[in-house]
């Protein structure tokens, strides 16, 4: 898995720069926008934790255990998201 590159200067971003929010390129200062495909792929990760919580609650697992495991799953998801990002020079429609 590779981290994304700037659409303008091909600078490869660091994981820590993309983990919490997308910033302009540190090399050329151009704004970065997620591609439509990249946003759609990131959107596929969102229901994972919700589905997990519903399953855990339906089989009567302790709420504190469910909360801890859900927090771990969310951390893993947000840690992996920068690896699926791809950037473009202009904002694309969501659909």
N, C-alpha and C positions, 0 to 999 in steps of 0.2 A: 504494500500500500504506500502510495506517495502522497505527499502534501501538495496542495495546488500551487500554481505559479501565477504571477501577475500577467494579465492579458497584454500589457504594454511592453514591459522590459524583461519578462520571463524570470523575474526574481522569485525564488522559491520561499514561500512563507514558512515561518517556524510554527510549531504546534501551539505554543503558548500565546502567539499573537492572534490565533483564530479560535481559541477555545471558548472565550466568553462572547466576543463580538468580532465582526469583520471590520478591519481598519484599512485605511488607504495604504498603498504600497510604501514601505519605508525607503525604497530605493528611488522611485520616480514620483512619489506622492500622488499618483492617480487613484481615483475612487474605484473600488472593486464592487461589482454586482454579481450576485449568484445567477447562474444560468437557469433556465426553466427546468431542465432535466435534473440539475443539482438540487433545486428546491423540492421537486417532486420526490426525489430519492430521500431527502431529509424528512419529508412529510411521512414517509412510510415507517419511520422509526417511532413516531409519536404514540401510536396506540399500544405499543408493546407493554409499557408499564401499566396502563389501564386494564388491559386484558389480564395481565398477571395478578393485579389486585383483585379483580372480580373472581378469578379462579381460586385464589387463596382464601378469600372470604367465603366462597361457596363451599369449600371443604373444611370450614371452621378452624382455620389456622389462627393462632394468637395474633391480635392486632399489632402488637409491638414487633413481632417477628416479621409480619407482612410489611410494616413501615421500614424496618431496617433493610430488608431485601429489596424493597422498591427503591430506596435511596441508593443502594449499590447499583441497581440496574440503570437508574437515571444517570449516575456518575459515569458508568461505562458507555452509555449512549452518547452523552455529551462529550466524552473523550474521543469517541470514534467519528463524530460528525465532521471535524475538519478534514478527514481523509476522503470524504465524498464530495467536498466542495470543488466547483469549477467556476472560474470567473469570466466575465465579459465586460465590455466597455460601456454598455448601457443597460438600463433596467428592462427586463423582459416581462411581458404579461404573465400572470400566475397561471392562467389556463392555456 
